[in-house]
Amino acid sequence: MTNVQKIIIAGCLFLLGIQVKAQVLETKQQDKPDTLTMADRIALRTNTLDWLLLIPNVSAEFDLGKTNTNHWAVGMGVRYNWQTKHHFKPAMVYNLAEVRAEARYYWHTQKIDTTFNINPHERIIEKDDTTIVKKDYLGRLFSTRRYELKHPNTTYYRGAYVAANKYSLLFGKMGHQGKAIQAGFLYGIVKPLYEFKNGNTLDLDLGFSAGICMTTYDEFEHDREDDCYPVTGHKNWGIVPFPVINELRFAFIYRFGSYPLTKKYRWQIDVDREFREQQQAIADSLRQLRADNMARNHEVKMLQEMFNKYYNEDDPDVKKNVEKQLQDMETRANIEAKKAADKGKKAVKEAKPAKAEKAPKAEKAEKPKKEKVEKPKKEKKSKKDKKAEEKGAADAPEQPQKQEETPTNEA
């Protein structure tokens, strides 16, 4: 095996030896129901049908429990439309003022599952070693259990209410004005409509309230000539002989907080089941992580044994060569880094003077070219010529004397 191959194996071992951080699992799961804040437990409701009947109304609701397994809520409501102003006494009178308190029990339907003791509503009768199964129709009417969950997001409720009101009603010849106390049963469903960005939700409430009524009132009629309502009779407190509908609801509920209706009013058995499923999922994931770590450690050990075998037995000098190569690489890197730093410093120092010299050179480069063209080069040579002429002048008289002597001699 060559040194290059051994170095590659060493690199692989280094990469495999790195401890990879696995995804952190939230093992501390709550084995208790979710707790609700004060805002999560408050809701406001208004009935649109009352508004259509020109009766302003508003009511507030508060959950009694702090957990999502709570099913009970209490509420208070007000309706008021009394003695509107008129220029004359109208032939129809419609005045109503009411204060109402109620208690509601919310629930979600459960799927029948005998393994978790969610049994259907049936009565088992044993006679003479025989068992007779009879369906409990009354229990099924108010049951929270279904074989199939057709509307899992729908929340059902039932409860009771108490209301105290005063009224003045005239729709024909005879009118009634008095006080009443009502109590009865309420039933309905709530469906989620919209969730706002801040976590608050808007729900739709459909239901009715009906019960008994005890009242006392005065009978009156409308006198158009005198423009008044003369009283014609009186009735003491008594119970109305038929059920009285107190409210028909097509209402909107605004819930504060960030905990929607679909997560509230849950059954403890469902919470426990989800908790068990979460715990099982965590256990499975941890088991898988342990298996992966064991397999990775086994591979690392095998590769380490192979590396030690080739590293120690075949070539004992490989370690020294590798160390030398690593040291050389480090020194080279340091040297290159220093060189780069020095070059950077020099470049920074030379940057400013270089810019200062280039500007004047550009100006001088134009002027000497023009001067060289205008001034001839003969001037520089004329000075030399002058010196040469001066020397020649010093020697010049000898020549003419010789020239003059020659003709004399010839003469």
C-alpha contacts under 8 A as a table, 3 or more apart, distances in Angstrom:
res1	aa1	res2	aa2	distance
1	M	5	Q	6.45
1	M	6	K	7.02
1	M	310	Y	7.57
2	T	5	Q	5.38
2	T	6	K	6.46
3	N	6	K	5.03
3	N	7	I	6.11
3	N	318	V	6.76
4	V	7	I	5.07
4	V	8	I	6.26
5	Q	8	I	5.05
5	Q	9	I	6.27
6	K	9	I	5.05
6	K	10	A	6.17
6	K	307	F	7.41
6	K	310	Y	7.63
6	K	311	Y	7.23
7	I	10	A	4.99
7	I	11	G	6.26
7	I	322	V	7.57
8	I	11	G	5.07
8	I	12	C	6.29
9	I	12	C	5.07
9	I	13	L	6.20
9	I	307	F	6.76
10	A	13	L	5.08
10	A	14	F	6.18
10	A	307	F	7.09
11	G	14	F	4.97
11	G	15	L	6.27
12	C	15	L	5.15
12	C	16	L	6.08
13	L	16	L	5.08
13	L	17	G	5.80
13	L	300	V	6.86
13	L	303	L	6.74
13	L	304	Q	6.79
14	F	17	G	5.08
14	F	18	I	6.59
15	L	18	I	5.52
16	L	19	Q	7.87
16	L	296	R	8.00
16	L	300	V	6.44
17	G	300	V	6.69
22	A	289	L	7.83
25	L	282	I	7.30
26	E	29	Q	6.53
27	T	279	Q	7.97
27	T	282	I	6.77
29	Q	275	F	7.87
29	Q	278	Q	7.93
29	Q	279	Q	7.72
30	Q	33	P	7.48
30	Q	275	F	7.76
31	D	272	D	7.58
31	D	275	F	6.43
33	P	67	T	5.86
33	P	68	N	6.09
33	P	69	T	6.60
33	P	268	Q	7.93
33	P	271	V	6.82
34	D	67	T	5.45
34	D	68	N	5.66
35	T	66	K	5.48
35	T	67	T	4.43
35	T	68	N	6.56
36	L	39	A	7.96
36	L	40	D	5.72
36	L	41	R	6.79
36	L	66	K	5.13
36	L	67	T	5.60
36	L	68	N	6.95
36	L	259	Y	7.67
37	T	40	D	5.15
37	T	41	R	6.70
37	T	66	K	7.28
37	T	257	G	7.47
38	M	41	R	5.41
38	M	42	I	6.90
38	M	257	G	8.00
39	A	42	I	5.45
39	A	256	F	5.38
39	A	257	G	4.73
40	D	255	R	7.21
40	D	256	F	5.59
40	D	257	G	4.24
40	D	258	S	6.43
40	D	259	Y	5.85
41	R	61	E	7.94
41	R	62	F	5.42
41	R	63	D	4.97
41	R	64	L	7.92
41	R	66	K	7.75
41	R	255	R	8.00
41	R	256	F	7.48
41	R	257	G	7.69
42	I	60	A	7.35
42	I	61	E	5.83
42	I	62	F	4.86
42	I	63	D	6.87
42	I	255	R	6.33
42	I	256	F	5.98
42	I	257	G	7.94
43	A	60	A	5.80
43	A	61	E	5.13
43	A	62	F	6.59
43	A	253	I	6.57
43	A	254	Y	5.58
43	A	255	R	4.34
43	A	256	F	6.04
44	L	58	V	7.27
44	L	59	S	5.85
44	L	60	A	4.56
44	L	61	E	6.26
44	L	253	I	5.60
44	L	254	Y	5.22
44	L	255	R	6.55
45	R	58	V	5.89
45	R	59	S	5.20
45	R	60	A	6.17
45	R	61	E	7.78
45	R	251	A	6.58
45	R	252	F	5.64
45	R	253	I	4.39
45	R	254	Y	6.36
46	T	57	N	5.97
46	T	58	V	4.77
46	T	59	S	6.33
46	T	251	A	5.42
46	T	252	F	5.77
46	T	253	I	6.87
47	N	50	D	5.62
47	N	51	W	6.75
47	N	57	N	6.78
47	N	58	V	7.43
47	N	249	R	5.92
47	N	250	F	5.71
47	N	251	A	4.05
47	N	252	F	6.61
48	T	51	W	4.95
48	T	52	L	6.27
48	T	249	R	7.63
48	T	250	F	5.87
48	T	251	A	5.62
48	T	252	F	7.67
49	L	52	L	5.02
49	L	53	L	6.39
49	L	248	L	7.28
49	L	249	R	6.71
49	L	250	F	6.13
49	L	251	A	7.64
50	D	53	L	4.92
50	D	54	L	6.28
50	D	55	I	5.05
50	D	56	P	6.69
50	D	57	N	7.02
51	W	54	L	4.82
51	W	55	I	5.09
51	W	56	P	5.59
51	W	57	N	7.32
52	L	55	I	7.36
54	L	81	N	7.44
55	I	79	R	6.42
55	I	80	Y	6.08
55	I	81	N	5.41
55	I	96	L	7.77
56	P	79	R	5.89
56	P	80	Y	5.95
56	P	81	N	6.77
57	N	77	G	7.35
57	N	78	V	5.62
57	N	79	R	4.40
57	N	80	Y	6.65
58	V	77	G	5.74
58	V	78	V	5.71
58	V	79	R	6.88
59	S	75	G	6.88
59	S	76	M	5.43
59	S	77	G	3.76
59	S	78	V	6.15
60	A	75	G	5.39
60	A	76	M	5.49
60	A	77	G	6.35
61	E	73	A	6.66
61	E	74	V	5.66
61	E	75	G	4.11
61	E	76	M	6.66
62	F	73	A	5.49
62	F	74	V	5.49
62	F	75	G	6.16
63	D	66	K	7.54
63	D	70	N	7.66
63	D	71	H	7.91
63	D	72	W	6.17
63	D	73	A	4.21
63	D	74	V	6.50
64	L	70	N	7.29
64	L	72	W	5.88
64	L	73	A	5.40
64	L	74	V	7.09
65	G	68	N	7.88
65	G	69	T	7.99
65	G	70	N	5.12
65	G	71	H	7.70
65	G	72	W	7.20
66	K	70	N	7.11
67	T	70	N	5.67
68	N	263	K	6.85
68	N	264	K	4.68
68	N	265	Y	5.48
68	N	266	R	6.05
69	T	264	K	6.77
69	T	265	Y	5.11
69	T	266	R	4.72
69	T	267	W	5.70
69	T	268	Q	6.05
70	N	264	K	7.59
70	N	265	Y	5.39
70	N	266	R	7.19
71	H	105	Y	5.38
71	H	106	Y	5.01
71	H	107	W	6.37
71	H	265	Y	4.88
71	H	266	R	7.50
72	W	103	A	7.18
72	W	104	R	5.75
72	W	105	Y	4.74
72	W	106	Y	6.41
73	A	103	A	5.80
73	A	104	R	5.24
73	A	105	Y	6.57
73	A	106	Y	7.86
74	V	101	A	7.53
74	V	102	E	5.79
74	V	103	A	4.43
74	V	104	R	6.22
75	G	101	A	5.75
75	G	102	E	5.35
75	G	103	A	6.39
76	M	99	V	7.49
76	M	100	R	5.69
76	M	101	A	4.61
76	M	102	E	6.56
77	G	99	V	5.90
77	G	100	R	5.04
77	G	101	A	6.45
78	V	97	A	7.67
78	V	98	E	5.74
78	V	99	V	4.82
78	V	100	R	6.34
79	R	96	L	7.33
79	R	97	A	5.55
79	R	98	E	5.11
79	R	99	V	6.71
80	Y	96	L	5.84
80	Y	97	A	4.30
80	Y	98	E	6.38
81	N	84	T	7.42
81	N	94	Y	7.97
81	N	95	N	5.46
81	N	96	L	5.23
81	N	97	A	6.04
82	W	94	Y	7.86
82	W	95	N	4.60
82	W	96	L	5.74
82	W	97	A	6.52
83	Q	95	N	6.22
86	H	89	K	6.60
86	H	90	P	7.46
88	F	227	D	6.95
89	K	224	R	7.86
89	K	227	D	5.72
89	K	228	C	6.50
90	P	93	V	6.67
91	A	170	L	7.39
91	A	171	F	7.61
91	A	172	G	7.92
91	A	222	H	6.23
92	M	169	L	7.60
92	M	170	L	5.16
92	M	171	F	5.17
92	M	172	G	7.30
93	V	168	S	6.60
93	V	169	L	5.11
93	V	170	L	4.61
93	V	171	F	6.67
93	V	175	G	7.99
94	Y	167	Y	7.92
94	Y	168	S	6.15
94	Y	169	L	4.93
94	Y	170	L	6.59
95	N	167	Y	5.62
95	N	168	S	5.04
95	N	169	L	6.30
96	L	165	N	7.24
96	L	166	K	6.11
96	L	167	Y	4.62
96	L	168	S	6.59
97	A	165	N	5.48
97	A	166	K	5.53
97	A	167	Y	6.49
98	E	163	A	6.80
98	E	164	A	5.75
98	E	165	N	4.08
98	E	166	K	6.58
99	V	163	A	5.75
99	V	164	A	5.54
99	V	165	N	6.30
100	R	161	Y	7.11
100	R	162	V	5.83
100	R	163	A	4.19
100	R	164	A	6.45
101	A	161	Y	5.67
101	A	162	V	5.37
101	A	163	A	6.27
102	E	159	G	7.27
102	E	160	A	5.67
102	E	161	Y	4.03
102	E	162	V	6.23
103	A	159	G	5.49
103	A	160	A	5.57
103	A	161	Y	6.38
104	R	157	Y	6.24
104	R	158	R	5.63
104	R	159	G	4.37
104	R	160	A	6.79
105	Y	157	Y	5.26
105	Y	158	R	5.40
105	Y	159	G	5.77
106	Y	155	T	6.67
106	Y	156	Y	5.65
106	Y	157	Y	4.31
106	Y	158	R	6.85
106	Y	265	Y	6.10
107	W	144	T	7.27
107	W	155	T	5.89
107	W	156	Y	5.48
107	W	157	Y	6.30
107	W	265	Y	5.59
107	W	266	R	6.73
107	W	267	W	7.94
108	H	144	T	6.94
108	H	152	P	7.30
108	H	153	N	7.96
108	H	154	T	6.96
108	H	155	T	5.26
108	H	156	Y	6.33
108	H	265	Y	7.01
108	H	266	R	6.60
108	H	267	W	7.90
109	T	144	T	4.81
109	T	145	R	5.47
109	T	146	R	6.52
109	T	149	L	6.94
109	T	152	P	7.14
109	T	155	T	7.87
110	Q	118	I	7.79
110	Q	144	T	6.04
110	Q	145	R	4.60
110	Q	146	R	5.93
110	Q	149	L	7.24
111	K	118	I	7.42
111	K	145	R	5.75
111	K	146	R	5.09
111	K	147	Y	5.51
111	K	148	E	6.10
111	K	149	L	6.26
112	I	118	I	5.11
112	I	119	N	5.68
112	I	120	P	6.30
112	I	145	R	5.93
112	I	146	R	5.80
112	I	147	Y	5.33
112	I	148	E	7.90
113	D	116	F	5.79
113	D	117	N	6.52
113	D	118	I	4.94
113	D	119	N	6.27
114	T	117	N	4.72
114	T	118	I	5.24
114	T	119	N	5.39
115	T	118	I	7.40
116	F	269	I	7.90
118	I	145	R	7.64
120	P	145	R	6.85
120	P	146	R	7.82
121	H	135	K	6.57
121	H	136	D	5.58
121	H	137	Y	7.95
121	H	139	G	6.13
121	H	140	R	6.17
121	H	143	S	7.57
122	E	133	V	6.49
122	E	134	K	5.64
122	E	135	K	4.52
122	E	136	D	5.08
123	R	133	V	5.71
123	R	134	K	5.07
123	R	135	K	6.10
123	R	136	D	6.23
124	I	131	T	6.52
124	I	132	I	5.66
124	I	133	V	4.64
124	I	134	K	6.37
125	I	131	T	5.55
125	I	132	I	4.95
125	I	133	V	6.33
125	I	134	K	7.70
126	E	129	D	6.52
126	E	130	T	5.47
126	E	131	T	4.36
126	E	132	I	6.14
127	K	130	T	5.17
127	K	131	T	6.33
127	K	132	I	7.71
136	D	139	G	5.22
136	D	140	R	6.16
137	Y	140	R	4.95
137	Y	141	L	6.20
138	L	141	L	5.17
138	L	142	F	6.95
139	G	142	F	5.52
139	G	143	S	5.62
140	R	143	S	4.56
140	R	144	T	7.94
146	R	149	L	6.26
149	L	152	P	5.73
151	H	154	T	5.53
153	N	191	K	6.82
153	N	192	P	7.43
153	N	262	T	5.91
154	T	189	I	6.79
154	T	190	V	6.03
154	T	191	K	5.12
154	T	192	P	7.58
154	T	262	T	7.76
155	T	189	I	5.65
155	T	190	V	5.11
155	T	191	K	6.44
155	T	261	L	7.84
155	T	262	T	7.59
156	Y	187	Y	7.93
156	Y	188	G	6.08
156	Y	189	I	4.40
156	Y	190	V	6.28
157	Y	187	Y	5.83
157	Y	188	G	5.59
157	Y	189	I	6.04
157	Y	190	V	7.90
158	R	185	F	7.45
158	R	186	L	5.54
158	R	187	Y	4.39
158	R	188	G	6.59
159	G	185	F	5.87
159	G	186	L	5.27
159	G	187	Y	6.62
160	A	183	A	7.31
160	A	184	G	5.64
160	A	185	F	4.56
160	A	186	L	5.67
161	Y	182	Q	7.97
161	Y	183	A	5.53
161	Y	184	G	5.66
161	Y	185	F	6.41
161	Y	186	L	7.08
161	Y	209	S	7.92
162	V	181	I	7.41
162	V	182	Q	5.65
162	V	183	A	4.43
162	V	184	G	6.92
163	A	181	I	5.73
163	A	182	Q	5.06
163	A	183	A	6.39
164	A	179	K	7.64
164	A	180	A	5.92
164	A	181	I	4.61
164	A	182	Q	6.44
165	N	179	K	5.82
165	N	180	A	5.44
165	N	181	I	6.54
166	K	177	Q	7.57
166	K	178	G	5.67
166	K	179	K	4.23
166	K	180	A	6.14
167	Y	176	H	7.70
167	Y	177	Q	5.51
167	Y	178	G	5.63
167	Y	179	K	6.31
167	Y	180	A	7.98
168	S	175	G	7.31
168	S	176	H	5.69
168	S	177	Q	4.06
168	S	178	G	6.59
169	L	175	G	5.50
169	L	176	H	5.44
169	L	177	Q	6.34
170	L	173	K	7.41
170	L	174	M	6.38
170	L	175	G	4.10
170	L	176	H	6.55
170	L	221	E	7.77
171	F	174	M	7.53
171	F	175	G	6.90
172	G	175	G	7.06
173	K	221	E	5.95
173	K	222	H	7.13
174	M	219	E	6.71
174	M	220	F	5.89
174	M	221	E	4.98
174	M	222	H	7.81
175	G	219	E	5.60
175	G	220	F	5.09
175	G	221	E	5.72
176	H	217	Y	6.07
176	H	218	D	5.59
176	H	219	E	4.76
176	H	220	F	6.25
177	Q	217	Y	5.19
177	Q	218	D	5.24
177	Q	219	E	6.59
177	Q	220	F	7.66
178	G	215	T	7.23
178	G	216	T	5.56
178	G	217	Y	3.76
178	G	218	D	6.03
179	K	215	T	5.67
179	K	216	T	5.62
179	K	217	Y	6.31
180	A	213	C	6.69
180	A	214	M	5.60
180	A	215	T	4.09
180	A	216	T	6.50
181	I	213	C	5.82
181	I	214	M	5.35
181	I	215	T	6.33
182	Q	211	G	6.86
182	Q	212	I	5.80
182	Q	213	C	4.42
182	Q	214	M	6.38
182	Q	246	N	7.84
183	A	210	A	7.84
183	A	211	G	5.56
183	A	212	I	5.71
183	A	213	C	6.68
184	G	209	S	6.97
184	G	210	A	5.51
184	G	211	G	3.74
184	G	212	I	6.06
185	F	209	S	5.83
185	F	210	A	5.75
185	F	211	G	6.00
186	L	207	G	7.33
186	L	208	F	5.77
186	L	209	S	4.27
186	L	210	A	6.52
187	Y	207	G	5.59
187	Y	208	F	5.90
187	Y	209	S	6.74
188	G	205	D	7.11
188	G	206	L	5.44
188	G	207	G	3.83
188	G	208	F	6.53
189	I	205	D	6.00
189	I	206	L	5.49
189	I	207	G	6.41
190	V	203	D	6.54
190	V	204	L	5.48
190	V	205	D	4.61
190	V	206	L	6.42
191	K	203	D	5.64
191	K	204	L	5.26
191	K	205	D	6.81
192	P	201	T	7.56
192	P	202	L	6.47
192	P	203	D	4.39
192	P	204	L	6.34
192	P	261	L	6.95
192	P	262	T	7.66
193	L	201	T	7.54
193	L	202	L	5.55
193	L	203	D	4.99
193	L	204	L	6.52
194	Y	201	T	5.69
194	Y	202	L	5.13
194	Y	203	D	6.96
195	E	199	G	6.29
195	E	200	N	5.95
195	E	201	T	4.33
195	E	202	L	6.35
196	F	199	G	5.39
196	F	200	N	5.34
196	F	201	T	5.93
197	K	200	N	7.35
198	N	258	S	7.17
199	G	256	F	7.66
199	G	257	G	6.13
199	G	258	S	4.10
199	G	259	Y	7.14
199	G	260	P	7.84
200	N	254	Y	7.28
200	N	255	R	5.65
200	N	256	F	4.93
200	N	257	G	5.47
200	N	258	S	5.56
200	N	259	Y	7.68
200	N	260	P	7.55
201	T	254	Y	5.95
201	T	255	R	5.27
201	T	256	F	6.98
201	T	258	S	7.88
201	T	260	P	6.45
202	L	252	F	6.87
202	L	253	I	5.64
202	L	254	Y	4.76
202	L	255	R	6.37
203	D	252	F	5.76
203	D	253	I	4.99
203	D	254	Y	6.54
203	D	255	R	7.83
204	L	250	F	7.31
204	L	251	A	5.97
204	L	252	F	4.87
204	L	253	I	6.22
205	D	249	R	6.75
205	D	250	F	5.87
205	D	251	A	4.93
205	D	252	F	5.92
205	D	253	I	6.87
206	L	249	R	5.33
206	L	250	F	5.03
206	L	251	A	6.56
207	G	248	L	6.23
207	G	249	R	5.00
207	G	250	F	7.04
208	F	245	I	7.68
208	F	246	N	7.76
208	F	247	E	5.58
208	F	248	L	4.51
208	F	249	R	5.66
209	S	245	I	5.95
209	S	246	N	5.39
209	S	247	E	5.10
209	S	248	L	6.57
210	A	243	P	6.52
210	A	244	V	5.54
210	A	245	I	4.19
210	A	246	N	5.33
210	A	247	E	7.12
211	G	243	P	5.25
211	G	244	V	5.51
211	G	245	I	6.58
211	G	246	N	7.40
212	I	239	I	7.27
212	I	240	V	6.90
212	I	242	F	7.31
212	I	243	P	5.40
212	I	244	V	5.99
213	C	239	I	5.74
213	C	240	V	5.59
213	C	243	P	7.48
213	C	244	V	6.49
214	M	237	W	6.50
214	M	238	G	5.25
214	M	239	I	4.22
214	M	240	V	6.06
215	T	236	N	7.61
215	T	237	W	5.23
215	T	238	G	5.62
215	T	239	I	6.49
215	T	240	V	7.40
216	T	234	H	7.95
216	T	235	K	5.66
216	T	236	N	4.93
216	T	237	W	4.48
216	T	238	G	6.62
217	Y	234	H	6.06
217	Y	235	K	5.55
217	Y	236	N	6.95
217	Y	237	W	8.00
218	D	231	V	6.68
218	D	232	T	7.55
218	D	233	G	5.69
218	D	234	H	4.35
218	D	235	K	6.31
219	E	231	V	5.68
219	E	232	T	5.41
219	E	233	G	4.78
219	E	234	H	5.91
220	F	229	Y	5.99
220	F	230	P	5.53
220	F	231	V	4.17
220	F	232	T	5.15
220	F	233	G	6.95
221	E	229	Y	5.40
221	E	230	P	5.98
221	E	231	V	6.78
221	E	232	T	7.19
222	H	227	D	7.37
222	H	228	C	6.13
222	H	229	Y	4.78
222	H	230	P	6.98
223	D	226	D	5.72
223	D	227	D	5.48
223	D	228	C	5.31
223	D	229	Y	5.92
223	D	230	P	7.13
224	R	227	D	4.69
224	R	228	C	6.90
240	V	243	P	7.45
240	V	244	V	7.88
245	I	248	L	7.59
255	R	260	P	7.88
259	Y	263	K	6.92
259	Y	264	K	7.51
260	P	263	K	5.82
260	P	264	K	6.87
261	L	264	K	5.18
261	L	265	Y	7.82
263	K	266	R	6.85
266	R	270	D	7.12
266	R	271	V	7.38
267	W	270	D	5.36
267	W	271	V	6.54
268	Q	271	V	5.03
268	Q	272	D	6.15
269	I	272	D	5.09
269	I	273	R	6.10
270	D	273	R	4.98
270	D	274	E	6.22
271	V	274	E	5.23
271	V	275	F	6.14
272	D	275	F	4.97
272	D	276	R	6.20
273	R	276	R	5.15
273	R	277	E	6.27
274	E	277	E	4.98
274	E	278	Q	6.13
275	F	278	Q	5.10
275	F	279	Q	6.16
276	R	279	Q	5.06
276	R	280	Q	6.10
277	E	280	Q	5.06
277	E	281	A	6.14
278	Q	281	A	5.07
278	Q	282	I	6.17
279	Q	282	I	5.10
279	Q	283	A	6.16
280	Q	283	A	5.06
280	Q	284	D	6.14
281	A	284	D	5.12
281	A	285	S	6.18
282	I	285	S	5.17
282	I	286	L	6.14
283	A	286	L	5.16
283	A	287	R	6.08
284	D	287	R	5.07
284	D	288	Q	6.19
285	S	288	Q	5.06
285	S	289	L	6.19
286	L	289	L	4.99
286	L	290	R	6.20
287	R	290	R	5.17
287	R	291	A	6.28
288	Q	291	A	5.09
288	Q	292	D	6.17
289	L	292	D	5.06
289	L	293	N	6.10
290	R	293	N	5.09
290	R	294	M	6.13
291	A	294	M	5.14
291	A	295	A	6.21
292	D	295	A	5.15
292	D	296	R	6.10
293	N	296	R	5.02
293	N	297	N	6.03
294	M	297	N	5.12
294	M	298	H	6.11
295	A	298	H	5.09
295	A	299	E	6.28
296	R	299	E	5.15
296	R	300	V	6.18
297	N	300	V	5.02
297	N	301	K	6.14
298	H	301	K	5.15
298	H	302	M	6.24
299	E	302	M	5.12
299	E	303	L	6.17
300	V	303	L	5.20
300	V	304	Q	5.96
301	K	304	Q	4.99
301	K	305	E	6.10
302	M	305	E	5.19
302	M	306	M	6.29
303	L	306	M	5.03
303	L	307	F	6.04
304	Q	307	F	5.00
304	Q	308	N	6.05
305	E	308	N	5.12
305	E	309	K	6.07
306	M	309	K	5.09
306	M	310	Y	6.38
307	F	310	Y	5.36
307	F	311	Y	5.63
308	N	311	Y	4.86
308	N	312	N	5.71
308	N	313	E	7.88
309	K	312	N	5.71
309	K	313	E	5.79
309	K	314	D	7.65
310	Y	313	E	5.67
310	Y	314	D	5.44
310	Y	315	D	7.31
311	Y	314	D	6.45
311	Y	315	D	6.32
311	Y	316	P	6.79
311	Y	318	V	6.81
311	Y	319	K	7.42
312	N	315	D	6.20
312	N	316	P	5.31
313	E	316	P	6.56
315	D	318	V	5.67
316	P	319	K	6.69
317	D	320	K	5.33
317	D	321	N	6.28
318	V	321	N	4.98
318	V	322	V	5.99
319	K	322	V	5.13
319	K	323	E	6.13
320	K	323	E	5.08
320	K	324	K	6.04
321	N	324	K	5.06
321	N	325	Q	6.04
322	V	325	Q	5.03
322	V	326	L	6.12
323	E	326	L	5.05
323	E	327	Q	6.09
324	K	327	Q	5.01
324	K	328	D	5.97
325	Q	328	D	5.02
325	Q	329	M	6.05
326	L	329	M	5.05
326	L	330	E	6.19
327	Q	330	E	5.03
327	Q	331	T	6.10
328	D	331	T	5.11
328	D	332	R	5.97
329	M	332	R	5.14
329	M	333	A	6.06
330	E	333	A	5.05
330	E	334	N	6.13
331	T	334	N	5.01
331	T	335	I	6.05
332	R	335	I	5.05
332	R	336	E	6.04
333	A	336	E	5.15
333	A	337	A	6.04
334	N	337	A	5.00
334	N	338	K	6.15
335	I	338	K	5.09
335	I	339	K	6.12
336	E	339	K	5.02
336	E	340	A	6.03
337	A	340	A	5.08
337	A	341	A	6.11
338	K	341	A	4.97
338	K	342	D	6.09
339	K	342	D	5.06
339	K	343	K	6.05
340	A	343	K	5.10
340	A	344	G	6.10
341	A	344	G	5.04
341	A	345	K	6.24
342	D	345	K	5.07
342	D	346	K	6.15
343	K	346	K	5.09
343	K	347	A	5.97
344	G	347	A	5.07
344	G	348	V	6.17
345	K	348	V	5.08
345	K	349	K	6.25
346	K	349	K	5.05
346	K	350	E	5.96
347	A	350	E	5.18
347	A	351	A	5.77
348	V	351	A	5.27
348	V	352	K	7.64
349	K	352	K	6.71
349	K	353	P	7.86
350	E	353	P	5.75
350	E	354	A	5.99
351	A	354	A	5.57
351	A	355	K	6.56
352	K	355	K	5.39
352	K	356	A	6.50
353	P	356	A	4.92
353	P	357	E	6.24
354	A	357	E	5.37
354	A	358	K	6.37
355	K	358	K	5.47
355	K	359	A	6.98
356	A	359	A	6.00
356	A	360	P	7.51
357	E	360	P	5.87
357	E	361	K	6.41
358	K	361	K	5.29
358	K	362	A	6.34
359	A	362	A	5.38
359	A	363	E	6.77
360	P	363	E	5.09
360	P	364	K	6.29
361	K	364	K	5.17
361	K	365	A	5.90
362	A	365	A	5.21
362	A	366	E	6.97
363	E	366	E	5.82
363	E	367	K	7.02
364	K	367	K	5.35
364	K	368	P	6.45
365	A	368	P	6.12
365	A	369	K	6.76
366	E	369	K	5.60
366	E	370	K	6.76
367	K	370	K	5.37
367	K	371	E	6.31
368	P	371	E	4.91
368	P	372	K	5.91
369	K	372	K	5.25
369	K	373	V	6.38
370	K	373	V	5.23
370	K	374	E	6.36
371	E	374	E	5.15
371	E	375	K	5.94
372	K	375	K	5.39
372	K	376	P	7.01
373	V	376	P	6.99
376	P	379	E	6.44
377	K	380	K	5.79
377	K	381	K	7.04
378	K	381	K	5.03
378	K	382	S	5.90
379	E	382	S	4.93
379	E	383	K	6.74
380	K	383	K	5.75
380	K	384	K	7.22
381	K	384	K	5.17
381	K	385	D	6.09
382	S	385	D	4.75
382	S	386	K	5.91
383	K	386	K	4.93
383	K	387	K	6.38
384	K	387	K	5.08
384	K	388	A	6.08
385	D	388	A	4.82
385	D	389	E	5.86
386	K	389	E	4.91
386	K	390	E	6.01
387	K	390	E	4.97
387	K	391	K	6.25
388	A	391	K	5.10
388	A	392	G	5.95
389	E	392	G	4.62
389	E	393	A	5.71
390	E	393	A	4.90
390	E	394	A	6.28
391	K	394	A	5.12
391	K	395	D	6.43
392	G	395	D	4.96
392	G	396	A	5.59
393	A	396	A	4.71
393	A	397	P	7.18
394	A	397	P	6.89
395	D	398	E	5.79
395	D	399	Q	7.19
396	A	399	Q	5.53
396	A	400	P	6.89
397	P	400	P	5.39
397	P	401	Q	6.16
398	E	401	Q	5.14
398	E	402	K	6.18
399	Q	402	K	5.10
399	Q	403	Q	6.09
400	P	403	Q	4.71
400	P	404	E	5.89
401	Q	404	E	4.91
401	Q	405	E	5.89
402	K	405	E	4.92
402	K	406	T	6.11
403	Q	406	T	5.32
403	Q	407	P	6.87
404	E	407	P	5.68
404	E	408	T	6.59
405	E	408	T	5.09
405	E	409	N	6.12
406	T	409	N	5.15
406	T	410	E	6.14
407	P	410	E	4.85
407	P	411	A	5.91
408	T	411	A	4.79
